[in-house]
Amino acid sequence: MSYSWNWAVFLSPTPSGDATYLDWLLQGLQWTLMLSLGAWVIAFLLGTLLGVLRTVPNRWLSRLAAAYVEAFRNVPLLVQLFTWYFVIPELLPRPWGDAIKQTDPLTQQFLAALLCLGCFTAARVCEQVRAGLGSLPRGQRAAGLALGLTLPQTYRYVLLPGALRLILPPLTSEFLNIFKNSAVASTIGLIELSRQSQQLVDYTAQAYEAFIAVTLMYVLINVAVMFGMRWLEHRTRIPGTIGGK
């Protein structure tokens, strides 16, 4: 093999001279973490709300949530990202659109990617929550209402705590996916982890070292998420259910 390995490239100064290539990767990792965690907060909150709406007796609210899911699950993520970044500012009222277009480009890229990933993943979380609520015994809702709780209170204190515990394993998969899907943000110029690795290759031609390092960083993120979610699942599992004590 004629390839010349050079692991010391990460400690070499960048063309600007104010950082090393390892600093570039760490900066990209920081943007990836900020983007993914922020998008997950949006996805979890919005997805939970939509999942509840899909199971309420109100037909119109249920249909509205179903339409959201169909729209966001059937349009490719990359198309949605371009829509958020290029199209949405043009559809907003002119003062709002101009304000967005006059902000810092990095801020525009980050916000577009954040909203895109959050709304896209929310549609998937919605289906997980709906499935969790549907798996609960029907008597739980009736029991909550019989105790004098309103329907929102029944969801908050009776149904959602049980459903969210049951769907922690599939939610873990969605949480992992959001870190991997964050790489599409590089297509609109956000300098996240995968984009930084491409820059490193462009400047040094050390492709193997760059992508091995990035792969290890993604693996470490996923391992940390898996152990964290496994601990949470262990702490919240319901006795008497599958996997419970």
N, C-alpha and C positions, 0 to 999 in steps of 0.2 A: 504494500500500500504506500503510495507516494505522498500521502497527506502528512503535513508537518504539524504535529500537536504542539500547542503552546498554551498551557493552563495559566501561565503568568500574564496572559493578555488582560485578565480581569483587573490586575493591579496597574496596568498601563494607563497613562493620562489620556483623556479624550482630546479631540482636536482643539477644544476651547482652552484646555489646560487647567480648568477649575474643578475637575472631578476625574474619577477613574471610571472604567467601564463597569466595574462592580457597583459603583454609585448609581450608574444609569439603571442597572437591573433592579437595584433596591428602590429607586424612585418609581420605576414601573410597577414593582410589587406593591408599593404604597397606593398607587392609583388603582390598581386592580382590587385591593382590599377595600378601599373606600367606595369604589363603584359597586362592588358586589354586595357588601354589607348594607349600603344605603338602598340598593335595589331590592334586597331581601326584605327590609323593613316595609317598603311600599307593597311588595308582592304579598307578604304575609297578612298585613292589615286589610288591604283591598281584597285579596283572595278570600279571606275569612268572611268579610262582609258579603261578598258575592255568593259564597257557598251557602250562607244563611238565607239569602234572598231566594236562592234556587229551591229551597225547601219550605218556604212560608206558604200559607194558604192563598195569599194574594196572587192571582194568576198573572197580572200585569208585571208585578215586580219579578216574579219568577221568569217570565219571558224576557224581560229586560236583561237579567243576569245571564240567561242562556244565549241571548244575542251577542253579548259581550264576549262570552267564551268562544262562540263560533267564529267571531270576527278575528280575535287575537290568536286563536289556535290554528287557523287555516291560512294565515298570511305569513310567508317566511320572515324570520327574524330580521334578516338583512334589509328586506323591503321596509319593514316597520321602522328600522333605525334611520334609513334615508328619509322616510316620511317625517319622523320627528325632527330631524336635523334641517332638512331642506324645505319641506312643505308647510309644516305647522306654523312657523313664523310668518309665512305669507298669508295664512288663513286667519290669523288673529287680527283684531282691530289694529289699524295702522300704527298708533302710538305704541302699543304693546310690541308689535312685530319689530318696529324700529329700535325699541329699547333692547330687545333681545339681540338684534343684529349688531348693535353698537357695543355690546359687552365684550369682554376679553374672549378671544377665540377658544381658549382652553376651557373657560367656563361654559361657553355654548356647547362644546363637545361633551363635556362631562354631564351637563343637565340633560341633553338629548339622550345620551346613552343611559343615564340613570332612569329617566322616565320610560324609555323603551324597554329596558330589561325588567323594570318593576311591573309594568302593565302586562308585558308578555308572560312573565312567570305567574302573575296574579291569576290569569286564566287557568293555569295548570293547578295552582293551589286551590282555586275554587272547586275544581272537580274532586280533589282529594278531600276537602272539607265536606262537600255534598255526600260523598261516599261514606265518610265517617259518621255523619248525622244519620244517613239512611241505614247504617248497620246497627244503630241503637234500638233496643226494644221500644215498640210504639207506646208502651205504657208509661215510659218516662215523661213524655210530653204531657200526657193526660194527668199523670200524678202531679206534675208541677202546676198545671192549671187548676187542679182540684184543691191544691194547697192555698190558692188565692194569688198565685204569681201571675203577672201579666205575661203575654207571649214573649216580649223582649227579655223579661226577667227569667223566664223559663229557659231560653236559649243561653243566657249569660251564666246562670248559676247551676243549671242541670245538664243541658244537652252539650254545649260547647266544651266544658271541661272533660267530659268523657270522650267525645269525638276526637278532640285534639290529641289525647293520649293514644288513642287507637291508631291514628294516622302518622305518628312520628316516623316510622320507617320510610314511607313514601315521601314525607316532607324532607327527610334527610337527602334523598335522591335529588329532589328539586333544589335544595340548598347547594349541593355539590354542582349541579348543572349550571347554576347562576354564575359560579366562578369560571367555569369553562366557556360559557356563552359570552362572558365579558370580553373575550378576545375579539369579537366582531367590532368593538368600539374603535379598533385600530383603523378601520376602513373610513372613518370620518376624521382621522387625524389625532385621536386621543393617544398619548404616549403611555399606554399601559404596558404590562409585562411582555406580552408577545411582540408588541411594536418595538420596544426597546431592544429585544433580542435581534430583530431584523436590522435595526440601526447598527448594532454591534457588528453584525455580519457585513453590512455595507462598508463599514470603516476598517475592519480588520481582516475580513475574509476567513475568519476562524468560525466556520458554521457549526462544526460538531460541538465545540466547546460551548458556544452560545446556546444552542438548543438543548444540550444535555443539562446545562445549568437551569434553564427555564423549566424543563421537564421536572427536574428535582424540586424546584420551588412549587410547582403546581401539585406535585405529589405530597409535599409537606403540608400544603394548605388542606388538601383532601383528607389526609390522615388526621390532622387536627380537628377538622369538622366531624369526621366519623367518630373519633373518640369522645368529642364533646356531646354529640347527639346520642351516642350509646349511653353515656353517663346520665343524660337527661331522661332517656327512655327508661333506664333502670330506676331512677328516682321517682318517676311518675307512673310506672306501670300499675294497672288495676288488678288487685288480687282476684283470682277466680277466672281471669280471662287468659287467652293464649299468651304464653310468655310471662304471666303473672306468677306471683309466689303462692 
